[in-house]
Amino acid sequence: MWLWVALVAAGVALLVTRARRSRLGRGRNPFAKDLRRPRAPLVTDREARKRVLKQAFSASRVPDRLDAVVIGSGIGGLGTAAILARAGKRVLVLEQHTKAGGSCHTFSHKGLEFDTGIHYVGQLNEGSISRFFVDQIFEGQLDWAPLDSPFDIVMLEGPNGRREFPMYSGEKAYVQGLKEKFPNEEAAIDKYMKMVKEVAKGASHMVLLKIIPLPVVRLLDSLGLLAFFSPFLKAATQSLEEVLSQLPASQDLKAVLSYICPTYGVPPKSASFSMHAILIHHYLHGAFYPRGGSSEIAFHLIPVIQRAGGAVLARARVESVLLDSAGRACGVTVKKGHELVTIHSPIVISSAGIFNTYQRLLPEPARHLPGIKAQLGMVRHGVSTLSIFICLQGSKSDLGLEANNCYVYSDTDTDHAMERYLSLSREEAAAHIPYFFITSASAKDPTWKDRFPDQSTLIIMLPARYEWFEEWKDEPQGKRGSDYEAVKESFVEASMSVLMKFYPQLEGKVNSISVGSPLSNEFFLAAPRGEPYGVNHDLSRLQPRVMAAMRAQSPVPNLYLTGQDVLICGFFGALFGAILCSSTILQRNVYQDLLRLRTRVFASPAKKMT
């Protein structure tokens, strides 16, 4: 433990030194006071929401005297901008899509609403530190509805038919549910859960790696001391398959214990056990969904940014990051029609991902900086997905839908099934889909029945190779021709066949279907190869030296990174990436500011949380 104390002290000393050199200097505390307020009624008026989420870019709407400009309006970009706004900074957020939100945005199809990336979030129980942070950054305006228990259901298809395995909310119920399904493997389940908790409690070490000076991290890693002192960092170098092989567990139990892999896009053989343990622990006490849909996230963060003099503008495709004569970031150019609009700012923050930032937005000479090349050499693109959006006639109760998610596996050997699937041609692949993720926002959101009475939705997600669709990448969105549509339709037919097998009550209730391919992800989310999780979350990504290198401060002075590529994927992964980024820019420990505020709030009888 003394080693970690010494390293944190060294990291803080480094931050203080950098603060003296910072162009903005040490920023003020963004969490100096409790800004939660009574929750306002849900805004459902489309025009009112459009005025917030769809404010289109024009040069006249760019605020004067900017402190920072943010590229991308996902939770990482909006979260960073909101924290800086709380610290008194004037921030402009630029979004290439027609509306703000990134993977938190929603879209309409046949009059119904679909989310694109936020399907459920854990650790939002009242009184938790995570809930307190979310309440602070959203000023108490974002409400969360708990999912049912079980919140996840795992379905295994095999020669013995279909078997279901429920994942219940609460550690005791979660474990008991597993033991009821595997009564002869209780020892394996107990050992697995013990490892999950032991590893997950050291997740903060991932953040420490980004604070400690890089030469120190490299030295400690070469000596094997990081893994010696941290179970989390040791497990980060072990695959999920390797850890599960050490258990006295059947293949069925191993498949169920690894079921949540699709949430970070890596099968057991390539997945880091640390990444897996974080996710399992994240949902041990249940799952939540934003009341009013995932677009509520952007809808309530944008006013925080605006009140500090900033703005969030859509239809603002950033073409390049500007560098001054000393090689420091000093602004961006935005494409407006056939012209480029130049926006100057002392700080540039990218929430567009490492690949977009380094390979597309930086000027050519900067792309060859040793630090840039080194970081790009450490990571690779993640797997892409195909999403099927289904409009249904009937209410939640009419259709028997529940507020949970379903993972359907066609083979208990996920690694073998994935390897075979990804090796196939697009003509063959649809017949060998290894897994499906099925969820219903209409069943999870309590406000849905009032907003869309007697109608429901489902989303089916499955893995897909970008290469299967790449030949159409230069064709206009929505006009890619019949061959492209035929490829998508082959996946739809296979997916709907599985859906009707598990949900026979939906037969005849489907009104319409829309499909989002990897090219759709590329177009709407600016995902370079259709990967919704950004940089691949495989074993190489979770190596200590790689985690340490992926920092908020880029190798280009005054250019910072935020979002899921800074830490890990998911709502909280991207949001804590925003904490790291804002802490680096403000030269203060924003997370510590938050903890101090929470201590004061809980100590005050008049402000205790309910």
ROMARDREN-78328 format. One line per 2 residues: their letters; for each residue x, y, z of C-alpha. Coordinates in pm, 1 decimal. Last residue first. Layout:
// residues N
A = X/Y/Z; ...
// end
This chain:
// residues 610
TM = -3354.2/1078.9/21.5; -3020.3/1253.9/26.0
KK = -2931.7/1455.0/334.0; -2946.4/1825.7/272.0
AP = -3104.7/1969.0/587.3; -2920.8/1726.4/811.8
SA = -2583.7/1843.6/667.4; -2311.8/1579.5/705.2
FV = -2435.4/1393.6/397.3; -2401.9/1707.1/187.5
RT = -2059.2/1793.7/327.6; -1922.6/1445.2/260.0
RL = -2070.9/1449.8/-89.0; -1902.7/1782.2/-161.0
RL = -1567.6/1643.0/-47.9; -1611.9/1338.8/-271.5
LD = -1691.4/1558.4/-572.4; -1385.3/1774.8/-520.0
QY = -1180.2/1455.2/-493.5; -1315.9/1349.6/-831.4
VN = -1222.5/1688.5/-974.4; -860.1/1646.9/-870.9
RQ = -715.2/1979.0/-987.8; -518.6/2099.7/-1286.0
LI = -831.2/2239.3/-1454.3; -733.2/2077.4/-1786.0
TS = -616.1/1750.3/-1632.4; -914.2/1726.3/-1398.1
SC = -1149.5/1801.3/-1689.8; -1000.9/1515.4/-1890.1
LI = -997.9/1264.0/-1605.7; -1355.1/1352.0/-1508.4
AG = -1464.1/1324.5/-1873.0; -1308.2/979.0/-1894.1
FL = -1517.8/907.2/-1586.3; -1820.4/988.2/-1800.0
AG = -1698.8/770.7/-2088.1; -1653.3/467.0/-1864.0
FF = -1971.1/555.7/-1676.8; -2189.5/538.1/-1987.2
GC = -2001.6/248.9/-2146.1; -1653.5/203.2/-2284.7
IL = -1322.8/225.8/-2100.3; -1072.3/496.2/-1994.6
VD = -944.6/755.4/-2241.8; -1099.1/583.5/-2544.7
QG = -1442.7/601.4/-2377.5; -1467.9/977.9/-2357.0
TL = -1207.9/1254.6/-2343.8; -891.0/1353.7/-2525.9
YL = -695.0/1676.7/-2490.7; -509.9/1904.2/-2732.8
NP = -334.6/2196.1/-2559.9; 11.3/2054.7/-2642.3
VP = 2.8/1764.7/-2893.3; 113.5/1435.9/-2731.2
SQ = -241.4/1408.8/-2592.4; -335.8/1498.7/-2237.6
AR = -639.0/1289.2/-2143.2; -424.6/981.2/-2115.5
MA = -399.1/654.8/-2305.4; -36.6/577.0/-2216.3
AM = -112.5/440.6/-1868.4; -377.0/202.5/-1999.7
VR = -126.1/82.3/-2259.4; 152.8/24.9/-2003.2
PQ = -91.7/-154.6/-1772.7; -217.3/-392.3/-2046.7
LR = -593.6/-342.8/-2082.0; -587.6/-250.5/-2453.3
SL = -373.8/-555.9/-2535.3; -620.9/-789.3/-2367.5
DH = -914.8/-667.6/-2575.2; -1130.9/-357.5/-2536.2
NV = -1091.4/-255.2/-2901.6; -1071.9/123.7/-2940.7
GY = -1417.3/271.7/-2994.4; -1706.6/75.9/-2843.7
PE = -1957.7/154.2/-3123.2; -1721.4/24.1/-3397.0
GR = -1850.8/114.1/-3743.7; -1506.2/135.8/-3899.9
PA = -1429.8/503.7/-3831.9; -1722.3/553.6/-3586.6
AL = -1854.4/898.4/-3682.9; -2170.7/816.9/-3484.0
FF = -2430.7/876.5/-3758.2; -2228.5/786.6/-4069.7
EN = -1988.7/524.8/-3932.2; -2258.6/361.6/-3722.8
SL = -2479.9/349.6/-4033.6; -2189.6/193.5/-4226.4
PS = -2166.1/-75.1/-3956.5; -2531.1/-153.4/-4043.5
GV = -2844.5/2.7/-3893.4; -3163.2/-173.5/-3994.0
SI = -3525.7/-56.4/-3984.9; -3829.2/-278.8/-3934.0
SN = -4201.5/-208.2/-3954.5; -4539.9/-296.7/-3807.2
VK = -4450.9/-619.7/-3628.0; -4745.8/-757.4/-3428.5
GE = -4827.3/-1058.1/-3652.0; -4609.8/-1292.7/-3444.0
LQ = -4501.1/-1103.0/-3133.1; -4653.3/-1365.7/-2899.7
PY = -4394.0/-1613.8/-3029.3; -4119.2/-1429.0/-2836.0
FK = -3833.7/-1680.5/-2808.5; -3882.4/-1852.4/-3144.1
ML = -4012.5/-1530.5/-3293.9; -3687.0/-1353.3/-3208.6
VS = -3468.9/-1630.5/-3352.0; -3648.1/-1617.7/-3688.4
MS = -3639.8/-1239.5/-3673.5; -3261.6/-1247.4/-3644.2
AE = -3206.6/-1479.3/-3941.6; -3444.1/-1279.1/-4160.6
VF = -3288.7/-948.1/-4053.6; -2936.3/-1071.6/-4124.7
SE = -3032.9/-1168.4/-4480.2; -3216.6/-836.7/-4515.6
KV = -2898.2/-641.5/-4450.9; -2725.0/-818.0/-4738.5
AE = -3026.8/-759.5/-4963.9; -3032.7/-388.2/-4878.3
YD = -2671.9/-355.1/-4991.9; -2750.4/-534.0/-5317.1
SG = -3060.3/-317.2/-5370.2; -2887.1/19.4/-5362.7
RK = -2684.4/235.1/-5129.8; -2918.3/531.1/-5121.4
GQ = -3004.7/573.5/-4752.9; -2659.6/714.6/-4670.8
PE = -2486.3/814.0/-4992.5; -2243.1/557.9/-5144.2
DK = -1876.2/580.9/-5046.7; -1901.3/305.2/-4785.0
WE = -2082.0/63.4/-5020.7; -1787.0/-174.8/-5075.3
EF = -1728.7/-178.9/-4699.3; -2041.2/-371.8/-4603.8
WE = -1899.3/-718.6/-4523.4; -1565.9/-552.8/-4440.0
YR = -1718.5/-377.5/-4138.7; -1767.8/-719.0/-3980.3
AP = -2083.7/-773.8/-3779.2; -2176.9/-852.8/-3418.5
LM = -2545.7/-862.3/-3322.7; -2802.6/-619.5/-3184.6
II = -3179.3/-667.9/-3174.2; -3388.7/-368.3/-3070.4
LT = -3754.1/-387.4/-2973.3; -4028.7/-128.5/-2977.0
SQ = -4380.7/-77.4/-2846.0; -4712.4/84.0/-2934.9
DP = -5044.8/104.6/-2751.3; -4972.3/455.1/-2620.8
FR = -4652.0/629.4/-2736.1; -4577.3/918.1/-2497.9
DK = -4796.2/805.4/-2208.9; -4696.5/438.8/-2230.4
WT = -4332.3/537.4/-2274.0; -4297.4/726.2/-1946.1
PD = -4212.0/411.1/-1747.2; -3908.4/345.5/-1973.4
KA = -3784.5/-14.8/-1963.3; -4061.6/-177.2/-2170.2
SA = -4050.4/87.0/-2446.6; -3671.3/68.9/-2447.0
ST = -3695.9/-298.4/-2540.5; -3387.9/-521.9/-2551.1
IF = -3245.6/-816.1/-2744.5; -2871.7/-892.2/-2766.5
FY = -2802.3/-1170.9/-3015.5; -2521.6/-1425.8/-3028.1
PI = -2310.1/-1645.2/-3254.5; -2472.1/-1556.7/-3591.3
HA = -2411.8/-1860.6/-3814.1; -2673.8/-1847.6/-4091.7
AA = -2621.6/-1474.4/-4145.4; -2249.0/-1531.5/-4204.4
EE = -2265.0/-1728.8/-4528.9; -2336.1/-1450.9/-4780.3
RS = -2127.5/-1205.1/-4579.8; -1829.4/-1436.2/-4617.5
LS = -1722.4/-1632.3/-4313.7; -1419.2/-1580.9/-4090.0
LY = -1612.0/-1360.1/-3847.2; -1866.2/-1635.2/-3781.2
RE = -1608.9/-1912.2/-3729.8; -1406.0/-1708.9/-3483.8
MA = -1720.4/-1596.6/-3302.4; -1856.5/-1950.5/-3261.9
HD = -1520.6/-2082.5/-3144.5; -1484.2/-1805.9/-2887.9
TD = -1843.6/-1835.4/-2766.3; -1821.2/-2206.5/-2689.5
TD = -2169.1/-2240.3/-2536.8; -2315.0/-2209.3/-2887.0
SY = -2622.0/-2031.0/-3028.9; -2622.0/-1766.7/-2756.0
VY = -2918.6/-1538.4/-2681.7; -2867.6/-1246.8/-2442.6
CN = -3196.7/-1092.8/-2326.9; -3242.7/-757.2/-2161.8
NA = -3490.0/-646.8/-1895.2; -3798.5/-437.0/-1843.4
EL = -4043.5/-700.2/-1964.1; -4253.9/-744.2/-2276.3
GL = -4571.4/-954.4/-2265.6; -4710.3/-804.4/-2584.3
DS = -5033.1/-664.3/-2443.1; -4856.8/-564.7/-2118.7
KS = -4592.1/-361.1/-2299.3; -4850.8/-207.2/-2529.1
GQ = -4943.4/-321.2/-2876.4; -4833.6/-281.3/-3238.1
LC = -4459.0/-322.3/-3268.5; -4184.0/-118.0/-3435.9
IF = -3853.9/-306.9/-3468.7; -3502.7/-161.3/-3490.6
IS = -3236.5/-408.8/-3604.1; -2878.1/-319.4/-3514.9
LT = -2557.5/-446.2/-3677.5; -2237.9/-419.3/-3479.5
SV = -1869.9/-346.7/-3526.1; -1570.8/-503.4/-3354.8
GH = -1310.9/-270.3/-3207.9; -1039.8/-91.0/-3401.3
RV = -681.0/-138.6/-3288.6; -453.7/-18.5/-3011.7
MG = -87.6/10.7/-2910.8; 52.2/133.3/-3242.8
LQ = -182.8/431.6/-3237.8; -31.4/538.8/-2906.4
AK = 326.7/513.2/-3032.0; 250.2/692.6/-3357.9
IG = 99.2/986.3/-3170.2; 386.5/1006.8/-2920.4
PL = 649.1/987.9/-3196.2; 485.0/1272.2/-3391.8
HR = 390.8/1149.7/-3738.6; 28.0/1260.6/-3726.8
AP = 150.5/1611.1/-3639.2; 298.9/1658.8/-3986.9
EP = -32.9/1566.5/-4157.9; -256.5/1810.2/-3969.9
LL = -463.4/1639.6/-3697.6; -829.8/1569.1/-3762.6
RQ = -821.1/1246.0/-3960.5; -563.2/1002.2/-3821.5
YT = -506.6/1136.4/-3469.9; -851.2/1256.4/-3375.3
NF = -1056.9/1008.0/-3574.7; -849.4/712.2/-3453.4
IG = -829.0/829.9/-3092.2; -1199.6/887.8/-3048.4
AS = -1424.5/1181.1/-3140.7; -1444.5/1319.8/-2786.8
SI = -1169.0/1563.5/-2872.0; -1084.3/1862.2/-2654.5
VI = -919.6/2175.9/-2792.8; -789.7/2443.9/-2552.6
PS = -678.0/2800.9/-2623.4; -965.4/2842.8/-2871.5
HI = -994.6/2982.9/-3223.1; -1278.7/2884.5/-3455.5
TV = -1218.8/2890.8/-3830.7; -1518.5/2838.5/-4059.5
LE = -1450.1/2638.0/-4375.3; -1670.0/2694.9/-4679.1
HG = -1861.8/2471.0/-4919.9; -2158.3/2432.5/-4686.7
KK = -2023.2/2495.9/-4337.8; -1722.1/2274.4/-4265.0
VT = -1568.9/2351.6/-3928.5; -1203.5/2442.7/-3866.9
VG = -1057.7/2399.0/-3522.4; -867.7/2590.3/-3254.7
CA = -526.3/2660.1/-3101.3; -358.8/2320.1/-3065.6
RG = 12.6/2367.8/-3006.2; 276.4/2295.7/-3272.4
AS = 487.2/2604.1/-3197.4; 369.9/2781.4/-3513.9
DL = 7.4/2731.2/-3410.0; -194.1/2414.1/-3465.2
LV = -553.5/2397.0/-3590.7; -753.3/2076.8/-3548.4
SE = -920.7/1976.0/-3871.6; -1245.7/1920.2/-4057.8
VR = -1491.4/1948.6/-3770.8; -1840.6/1866.6/-3894.9
AR = -2086.5/2103.5/-3732.5; -2440.5/1991.5/-3811.7
AL = -2508.6/2029.8/-3439.1; -2410.8/2311.3/-3201.9
VA = -2372.1/2295.0/-2823.9; -2307.9/2638.6/-2673.2
GG = -2113.9/2810.6/-2395.3; -2188.4/3118.2/-2184.3
AR = -2185.9/2939.1/-1848.3; -2562.8/2892.2/-1867.7
QI = -2520.7/2720.1/-2204.9; -2305.8/2437.0/-2070.7
VP = -2551.6/2349.8/-1794.5; -2836.6/2387.9/-2048.0
IL = -2670.6/2119.7/-2268.2; -2645.8/1858.8/-1993.0
HF = -3021.3/1808.8/-1944.9; -3118.1/1738.4/-2306.4
AI = -2797.5/1543.2/-2366.3; -2888.2/1278.2/-2109.1
ES = -3263.4/1300.4/-2171.5; -3189.5/1162.2/-2519.6
SG = -3156.2/822.4/-2348.5; -3528.3/783.5/-2296.9
GR = -3791.5/964.9/-2089.7; -3690.4/795.7/-1767.7
PY = -3324.7/696.2/-1802.4; -3269.0/319.2/-1764.8
FA = -3136.6/136.5/-1459.8; -2966.8/-188.3/-1360.8
GH = -2933.3/-402.7/-1050.1; -2707.4/-440.2/-750.2
LY = -2453.4/-669.4/-914.7; -2458.0/-464.0/-1235.5
HH = -2121.8/-285.2/-1207.8; -1963.9/-590.2/-1043.4
IL = -2018.0/-793.6/-1359.2; -1891.6/-506.6/-1574.3
IA = -1576.0/-440.1/-1371.4; -1501.1/-812.7/-1354.3
HM = -1512.1/-840.1/-1734.5; -1266.7/-556.4/-1787.4
SF = -1035.0/-705.2/-1525.0; -1065.5/-1049.1/-1684.2
SA = -928.5/-907.0/-2007.6; -1117.5/-1035.5/-2310.6
SK = -942.3/-1205.4/-2604.3; -1029.7/-1568.9/-2524.4
PP = -1360.1/-1468.2/-2361.8; -1512.6/-1283.8/-2662.5
VG = -1472.6/-903.2/-2697.8; -1741.5/-642.1/-2772.4
YT = -1766.8/-447.6/-2446.6; -2133.9/-512.5/-2374.3
PC = -2108.5/-828.6/-2587.7; -1899.7/-996.5/-2312.3
IY = -2193.5/-1005.8/-2066.7; -2245.7/-1382.9/-2094.3
SL = -1906.5/-1486.0/-1950.7; -2045.8/-1652.1/-1638.2
VA = -2321.2/-1813.6/-1846.6; -2077.9/-1967.8/-2094.2
KL = -1850.8/-2089.1/-1816.2; -2152.2/-2249.4/-1645.8
DQ = -2247.5/-2432.3/-1963.8; -1890.4/-2550.2/-2021.1
SA = -1886.3/-2700.4/-1672.9; -1690.2/-2537.2/-1392.1
PL = -1412.8/-2646.1/-1156.8; -1259.8/-2301.9/-1213.6
QS = -909.9/-2244.3/-1351.7; -1043.9/-2249.8/-1709.0
LV = -1260.6/-1949.5/-1618.6; -949.2/-1740.7/-1550.9
EE = -783.9/-1833.2/-1880.2; -1104.3/-1773.6/-2078.8
LS = -1142.6/-1429.5/-1921.0; -792.7/-1348.5/-2037.4
QT = -520.8/-1249.0/-1794.6; -319.2/-927.6/-1830.4
AA = -585.4/-713.6/-1663.3; -602.3/-972.5/-1385.5
KL = -259.6/-860.3/-1262.9; -360.8/-495.9/-1286.6
FP = -674.1/-559.2/-1080.2; -494.0/-780.0/-828.3
SF = -261.1/-483.2/-763.8; 67.6/-496.5/-572.2
FA = 236.5/-778.9/-762.7; 80.3/-684.5/-1097.1
LL = 229.2/-336.2/-1073.8; 560.4/-466.9/-938.3
GL = 652.2/-681.3/-1237.9; 989.4/-508.1/-1273.9
SD = 908.1/-398.8/-1629.6; 571.6/-266.7/-1509.8
LL = 731.4/-65.9/-1231.5; 975.8/92.6/-1475.3
RV = 710.6/167.3/-1735.3; 479.3/321.0/-1476.2
VP = 762.2/541.3/-1343.0; 850.6/658.4/-1694.0
LP = 480.9/743.1/-1750.0; 448.0/974.4/-1450.4
II = 161.7/852.1/-1223.8; -173.3/1009.7/-1307.0
KL = -299.9/780.7/-1584.7; -188.5/467.8/-1402.3
LV = -380.7/590.5/-1100.1; -701.5/574.1/-1304.2
MH = -659.7/204.1/-1378.9; -570.6/158.1/-1011.8
SA = -922.0/282.9/-931.6; -1050.5/-53.2/-1060.4
GK = -903.0/-223.1/-754.3; -1241.7/-312.5/-605.0
AV = -1326.3/-490.9/-929.4; -1046.5/-747.4/-894.5
EK = -1137.8/-871.6/-547.6; -1509.2/-859.2/-622.9
VM = -1479.2/-1062.6/-942.9; -1236.3/-1309.7/-784.6
KM = -1474.8/-1380.1/-495.8; -1762.9/-1416.5/-741.2
YK = -1569.7/-1676.8/-941.0; -1469.3/-1875.4/-632.4
DI = -1829.0/-1880.6/-507.3; -1959.7/-1990.8/-847.9
AA = -1700.2/-2267.3/-876.3; -1783.0/-2395.9/-527.2
EE = -2155.7/-2391.8/-604.6; -2114.5/-2618.1/-905.8
NP = -2353.5/-2905.9/-832.3; -2660.7/-2683.3/-794.9
FK = -2602.4/-2505.4/-1128.8; -2935.1/-2336.1/-1206.7
EK = -3021.1/-2275.2/-841.7; -2661.3/-2174.4/-780.0
LG = -2674.9/-1903.6/-1043.4; -2994.4/-1753.9/-900.0
QV = -2847.1/-1766.2/-550.3; -2547.2/-1566.0/-667.8
YA = -2757.5/-1288.0/-819.7; -3006.2/-1294.5/-530.0
KE = -2727.3/-1240.3/-275.6; -2550.7/-980.2/-489.7
GS = -2862.0/-774.1/-557.4; -3057.9/-767.4/-882.6
YM = -3116.4/-1106.4/-1044.9; -2948.9/-1256.3/-1350.7
PF = -3182.3/-1520.7/-1497.1; -3054.2/-1831.6/-1680.9
ER = -3274.6/-1979.5/-1952.2; -3220.9/-2308.8/-2136.7
RG = -3329.6/-2383.2/-2491.1; -3309.5/-2730.2/-2639.4
NP = -3091.4/-3024.7/-2543.0; -2890.5/-3002.7/-2865.5
GE = -2812.5/-2640.7/-2784.4; -2943.8/-2287.2/-2748.5
LM = -2839.9/-2095.0/-2439.9; -3055.8/-1806.4/-2321.1
VI = -2919.9/-1554.8/-2071.0; -3172.2/-1324.7/-1903.9
DF = -3066.0/-983.9/-1776.7; -3243.2/-747.6/-1533.5
PS = -3388.6/-1037.2/-1334.4; -3521.9/-839.7/-1154.2
DL = -3695.0/-564.0/-1345.5; -3513.6/-251.2/-1451.5
PA = -3486.8/46.2/-1221.2; -3600.8/383.4/-1359.4
WD = -3353.9/671.6/-1354.1; -3422.5/1044.8/-1342.0
LQ = -3196.1/1312.2/-1489.1; -3275.8/1656.2/-1348.1
GE = -3073.7/1640.7/-1025.3; -2830.7/1911.0/-1138.4
FI = -2714.4/1683.3/-1422.1; -2350.7/1694.6/-1307.1
QD = -2452.3/1669.0/-945.1; -2712.5/1393.9/-980.3
VF = -2468.5/1190.9/-1189.5; -2200.7/1228.4/-922.3
FR = -2440.9/1135.5/-641.8; -2560.5/831.3/-835.9
SI = -2201.2/714.4/-879.7; -2124.1/772.8/-511.7
SG = -2420.9/556.3/-416.4; -2699.0/703.2/-201.4
EN = -2984.8/602.2/-431.8; -2887.9/309.4/-653.9
LQ = -2723.5/415.2/-979.0; -2453.2/149.1/-983.9
GV = -2558.5/5.1/-1320.9; -2659.8/145.2/-1659.3
YH = -2890.3/5.8/-1928.4; -2948.7/31.3/-2302.1
IG = -2762.8/354.1/-2375.7; -2626.2/321.7/-2728.4
TD = -2869.3/402.9/-3007.6; -3210.8/466.5/-2854.3
FE = -3524.1/430.3/-3062.5; -3836.0/648.0/-3070.2
LG = -4155.1/573.2/-3261.5; -4321.9/779.9/-3536.1
KH = -4239.3/540.6/-3817.5; -3874.4/560.2/-3717.5
SF = -3753.1/832.8/-3483.7; -3401.9/879.2/-3352.0
TH = -3241.9/886.5/-3009.9; -2910.6/1031.3/-2896.9
CS = -2694.9/885.6/-2621.1; -2442.7/731.2/-2863.3
GG = -2355.3/1084.8/-2973.3; -2593.1/1320.2/-2792.7
AK = -2650.8/1626.9/-3004.9; -2863.6/1635.2/-3318.1
TH = -2804.7/1664.4/-3693.1; -2474.0/1478.3/-3666.3
QE = -2130.0/1644.7/-3681.8; -2145.3/1772.2/-3321.2
LV = -1945.8/2072.8/-3195.2; -1934.3/2164.0/-2826.0
LV = -1833.8/2522.1/-2738.6; -1712.9/2589.3/-2385.4
RK = -1704.8/2900.3/-2167.6; -1537.5/2801.8/-1842.3
GA = -1676.3/2888.1/-1498.6; -1580.8/2568.6/-1315.7
RA = -1935.7/2433.1/-1359.3; -1885.2/2500.6/-1730.4
LI = -1570.4/2286.8/-1718.6; -1775.1/2004.8/-1566.8
AA = -2046.1/2051.5/-1831.2; -1794.9/2054.3/-2118.4
TG = -1630.0/1736.0/-1994.2; -1965.5/1561.3/-1958.9
LG = -2083.4/1681.8/-2300.4; -1770.5/1543.9/-2467.9
GI = -1760.8/1214.8/-2280.4; -2139.0/1168.2/-2291.1
GS = -2131.9/1204.9/-2667.8; -2128.7/1553.0/-2816.7
GI = -1819.5/1543.3/-3038.2; -1529.8/1787.0/-3077.9
VV = -1504.8/2013.3/-2773.0; -1388.0/2377.6/-2788.1
AD = -1232.2/2544.4/-2487.7; -1202.1/2878.1/-2308.3
LR = -1398.5/3066.6/-2572.1; -1386.0/3444.4/-2578.7
DP = -1694.0/3493.5/-2798.4; -1965.6/3230.4/-2839.7
VR = -2014.4/3062.4/-3180.4; -2375.6/3118.1/-3286.0
SA = -2287.4/3374.3/-3556.4; -2055.9/3125.5/-3726.7
SF = -2347.7/2890.0/-3780.9; -2408.8/2544.8/-3642.0
AQ = -2755.8/2400.6/-3601.9; -2934.2/2388.4/-3266.2
KL = -3078.5/2038.2/-3273.3; -3079.7/1913.1/-2913.9
VR = -3203.0/2220.5/-2727.5; -3442.3/2382.4/-2976.0
KR = -3545.1/2034.0/-3089.8; -3659.6/1946.6/-2739.6
AE = -3894.0/2243.7/-2728.7; -4018.8/2167.1/-3078.7
RD = -4087.2/1805.9/-2988.6; -4290.9/1883.9/-2677.7
TV = -4219.1/1596.1/-2439.7; -4048.8/1783.1/-2156.0
LP = -4056.0/1567.7/-1840.9; -4158.0/1773.1/-1537.8
AR = -3876.3/1952.1/-1351.1; -3678.9/1774.3/-1079.6
PR = -3628.3/1985.4/-769.7; -3274.0/2122.9/-762.1
RL = -2928.8/1976.5/-734.2; -2654.5/2238.1/-738.5
DK = -2466.0/2126.8/-427.7; -2166.1/2354.1/-391.4
AF = -1795.5/2367.0/-473.3; -1828.5/2091.0/-730.4
PN = -1665.0/2264.2/-1027.3; -1376.2/2379.5/-801.4
RG = -1191.6/2663.1/-969.7; -932.0/2609.5/-1235.2
RG = -557.0/2600.1/-1187.2; -394.8/2787.0/-1471.9
LR = -554.4/2840.1/-1811.9; -229.0/2841.4/-2006.0
SR = -88.5/2571.1/-1780.7; 277.5/2600.0/-1681.7
RA = 223.6/2639.1/-1308.3; -44.5/2372.6/-1325.3
RT = 206.3/2131.2/-1476.8; 412.6/2140.9/-1160.4
VL = 103.2/2087.1/-948.1; 2.9/1791.2/-1164.0
LA = 348.3/1638.8/-1127.1; 334.2/1674.8/-750.5
VG = -5.2/1504.5/-754.6; 140.0/1213.2/-951.7
AA = 434.7/1177.8/-718.2; 202.3/1174.1/-418.5
VL = -12.9/913.7/-593.9; 297.4/703.5/-651.7
AV = 409.8/727.4/-290.3; 66.2/626.9/-164.2
WL = 60.5/337.7/-412.2; 396.2/210.9/-286.4
WM = 288.8/237.9/77.0; 0.0/0.0/0.0
// end
